[in-house]
Amino acid sequence: MELVAPAPETCSFVEAATLPLAGMTALQALEWLQLEAGERLLVAGGGGAVGGLAVQLARARGVQVDVLTREEPEIDGEYDAVFDTYGAFVVDAVVEGGRYASIASQAGPVPVRDGVRTTNIEVREDGVALRELVRLVDDGVLQLRIDSTFAVRDVRAAHERFRRGGLGGKVTLVF
């Protein structure tokens, strides 16, 4: 029972189902990045599920956050930390002594640069942290976003919606 949490009271069960994996990934990446209020964070993929929650969590902590989409960045050494959710590999955006965390293992190895700590985040179970995420949803700090919901019999349509991209949140299946 230590690994579970009750669903948030302020959202539907479908919305609640989008929280654990994306929320824990965002939270654990931010923990590793050790950001303090006033520091600058670049979230590559801030429009996605994990990135969107990371943006909200970081802002709630007083971190200055910018978002990078899949377009080519024109940035160089401006950020205390980067959280890369899709393989942007913008390690040059980090200041000397900064941190770079990625969850984009499918895009290749985490880039390496002298003077910058790097890691690939692998999410772990943590019931205490999950309950904290639930509290943040119920307190209105975190907004969960669903792009579309499909019945399980329409799984091919759901996959096609995901494949097209440009999502405004999670694609969900209801059983």
Secondary structure, 3 states (H helix, E strand, C coil): CCCCCCCCCCCCHHHHHCHHHHHHHHHHHHHHHCCCCCCEEEEECCCCHHHHHHHHHHHHCCCEEEEECCCCCCCCCCEEEEEECCCCCCHHHEEEEEEEEECCHHHCCCCCECCEEEEECCCCCCHHHHHHHHHHHHCCCCCCCEEEEEEHHHHHHHHHHHHHCCCCCEEEEEC
